[in-house]
Amino acid sequence: MGTVVEVFWAILIVGVPVALFTLAMVWWALGRGFLKESSDTKALQQELNSMSKKNKKKKESEPGSTPHPLQKKWMKFGGGFYGIVAFFTYIVVEVMEISSMIMNFGGLLGFLKQLNFNVLINFLVEAFMNFVTAMMWPMYWMRRIDTDQTWIWFVVAYAGYWVGLKLAQTIIQRRPGAEA
């Protein structure tokens, strides 16, 4: 019975968010022409896994070669499953950090009143530390999730990634004017 509950919580807490995040990022990248492969999942995964290396070599004049700043950040994490989950982790950690910082200043108005050079430096240092945390996302999530069955959470996270990838491909392929 414990395993069933564990799987349910893993799907709810990790699987669905990773699937939705993957769907959003891959759909956006495919729609903008940033990623080319959309009919074969294996080819798309290979392109995602090599996206950071490939885009370092691209010339700025190539169509679809100028990524959005969020796509650039995603590239820093490497693409693929690891990159998606690392970028997702970075966003989660940053949102929590920024929310905490604003609350420590007594809300948004208090934060804006006390905004100075030291606060900005602290913000940049924390952003770098959060980047390092995101790169080591397995350790981050293992500390946050109280379980003895860590493997379930990783399997569900990968399943969420795969479902998001397939959904993005399906949506792109079914849009009007898409090649069959």
C-alpha positions as CSV (number, residue, x, y, z in Angstrom):
1,M,0.0,0.0,0.0
2,G,2.9,2.4,0.7
3,T,4.3,2.1,-2.8
4,V,0.9,3.0,-4.4
5,V,0.7,6.1,-2.2
6,E,4.4,6.9,-3.0
7,V,3.7,6.6,-6.8
8,F,0.6,8.8,-6.4
9,W,2.6,11.6,-4.6
10,A,5.5,11.3,-7.1
11,I,3.1,11.7,-10.0
12,L,1.4,14.7,-8.3
13,I,4.6,16.4,-7.1
14,V,7.2,15.6,-9.7
15,G,5.6,13.8,-12.7
16,V,2.9,16.4,-13.6
17,P,5.1,19.5,-13.1
18,V,8.0,18.0,-15.1
19,A,5.6,16.9,-17.9
20,L,4.0,20.4,-18.1
21,F,7.4,22.1,-18.0
22,T,8.8,19.8,-20.7
23,L,5.7,20.3,-22.8
24,A,6.0,24.1,-22.5
25,M,9.7,24.3,-23.2
26,V,9.8,21.8,-26.1
27,W,6.6,23.1,-27.7
28,W,8.0,26.6,-27.5
29,A,11.3,25.6,-28.9
30,L,9.7,23.6,-31.7
31,G,7.3,26.3,-32.5
32,R,10.1,28.9,-32.8
33,G,12.2,26.6,-35.0
34,F,14.8,26.5,-32.3
35,L,14.5,22.7,-32.4
36,K,14.1,21.0,-35.8
37,E,13.2,17.4,-35.1
38,S,9.5,16.9,-34.4
39,S,8.4,13.6,-35.9
40,D,10.8,11.1,-34.2
41,T,11.1,11.2,-30.4
42,K,14.5,9.6,-30.4
43,A,15.9,12.2,-32.9
44,L,14.3,15.0,-30.8
45,Q,15.9,13.6,-27.6
46,Q,19.3,13.5,-29.3
47,E,18.8,17.1,-30.5
48,L,17.8,18.2,-27.0
49,N,20.8,16.4,-25.5
50,S,23.2,18.1,-27.8
51,M,21.5,21.5,-27.9
52,S,24.1,23.4,-25.8
53,K,27.1,22.2,-27.9
54,K,25.3,22.7,-31.2
55,N,24.1,26.2,-30.4
56,K,27.6,27.4,-29.3
57,K,28.7,26.6,-32.9
58,K,25.7,28.3,-34.6
59,K,26.2,31.6,-36.4
60,E,23.9,34.4,-35.3
61,S,22.7,34.9,-38.9
62,E,21.2,31.4,-39.2
63,P,17.4,31.3,-39.1
64,G,16.1,30.1,-35.7
65,S,19.6,30.4,-34.2
66,T,18.9,33.3,-31.9
67,P,17.3,31.8,-28.8
68,H,15.1,33.6,-26.3
69,P,16.9,34.4,-23.0
70,L,15.0,31.6,-21.3
71,Q,16.1,29.2,-24.0
72,K,19.7,30.3,-23.5
73,K,19.3,29.6,-19.8
74,W,17.9,26.1,-20.6
75,M,20.9,25.5,-22.9
76,K,23.3,26.2,-20.0
77,F,21.7,23.2,-18.3
78,G,22.4,21.0,-21.4
79,G,18.9,20.1,-22.7
80,G,17.4,16.6,-22.5
81,F,16.0,15.1,-19.3
82,Y,18.8,16.3,-17.1
83,G,18.7,19.8,-18.6
84,I,14.9,20.1,-18.3
85,V,14.9,19.0,-14.6
86,A,17.9,21.2,-13.8
87,F,16.2,24.2,-15.4
88,F,12.9,23.4,-13.6
89,T,14.8,23.1,-10.3
90,Y,16.5,26.4,-10.9
91,I,13.2,28.1,-11.5
92,V,11.7,26.5,-8.3
93,V,14.7,27.5,-6.2
94,E,14.8,31.0,-7.6
95,V,11.1,31.6,-7.1
96,M,11.3,30.4,-3.5
97,E,14.5,32.5,-2.9
98,I,12.9,35.7,-4.3
99,S,9.7,35.1,-2.4
100,S,11.6,34.6,0.8
101,M,13.8,37.7,0.2
102,I,10.7,39.9,-0.5
103,M,8.9,38.5,2.6
104,N,12.1,39.2,4.7
105,F,11.8,42.9,3.7
106,G,8.2,43.0,4.8
107,G,6.6,42.6,1.3
108,L,7.2,44.0,-2.1
109,L,7.0,47.6,-1.0
110,G,9.5,47.1,1.8
111,F,11.8,45.3,-0.6
112,L,11.6,48.2,-3.1
113,K,12.3,50.7,-0.3
114,Q,15.4,48.9,0.9
115,L,16.7,48.0,-2.6
116,N,20.4,49.0,-2.8
117,F,23.7,47.8,-4.2
118,N,24.3,45.3,-1.4
119,V,20.9,43.7,-1.9
120,L,21.6,43.4,-5.7
121,I,25.0,41.8,-5.0
122,N,23.4,39.4,-2.6
123,F,20.8,38.6,-5.2
124,L,23.4,37.8,-7.8
125,V,25.4,35.7,-5.4
126,E,22.3,33.7,-4.5
127,A,21.4,33.3,-8.2
128,F,24.8,31.8,-8.8
129,M,24.4,29.5,-5.8
130,N,21.0,28.5,-7.1
131,F,22.5,27.6,-10.5
132,V,25.0,25.3,-8.7
133,T,22.1,23.8,-6.7
134,A,20.1,23.2,-9.9
135,M,23.1,21.5,-11.6
136,M,23.1,19.1,-8.6
137,W,19.3,18.7,-8.8
138,P,19.2,15.0,-7.7
139,M,20.8,15.9,-4.3
140,Y,18.4,18.9,-4.0
141,W,15.3,16.8,-4.6
142,M,16.4,13.9,-2.4
143,R,16.8,16.3,0.5
144,R,13.4,17.8,-0.1
145,I,11.4,14.6,-0.5
146,D,11.0,12.3,2.5
147,T,11.1,8.8,1.0
148,D,13.0,5.5,1.1
149,Q,12.0,4.8,-2.5
150,T,13.9,7.5,-4.4
151,W,13.9,5.4,-7.5
152,I,10.1,5.8,-7.9
153,W,10.5,9.6,-8.0
154,F,13.2,9.4,-10.6
155,V,11.2,7.0,-12.8
156,V,8.1,9.2,-12.5
157,A,10.2,12.4,-13.3
158,Y,11.5,10.7,-16.4
159,A,8.1,9.5,-17.4
160,G,6.8,13.1,-16.9
161,Y,9.6,14.3,-19.2
162,W,8.8,11.7,-21.8
163,V,5.0,12.5,-21.7
164,G,5.7,16.2,-22.0
165,L,8.1,15.5,-25.0
166,K,5.5,13.4,-26.8
167,L,2.7,15.9,-26.1
168,A,4.8,18.8,-27.5
169,Q,5.5,16.8,-30.6
170,T,1.9,15.8,-31.1
171,I,0.7,19.4,-30.7
172,I,3.3,20.7,-33.2
173,Q,2.5,18.0,-35.7
174,R,-1.2,18.7,-35.5
175,R,-1.1,22.4,-35.9
176,P,-2.5,23.8,-39.1
177,G,0.1,24.0,-41.8
178,A,2.4,21.4,-40.2
179,E,4.0,18.8,-42.4
180,A,2.6,15.3,-42.2
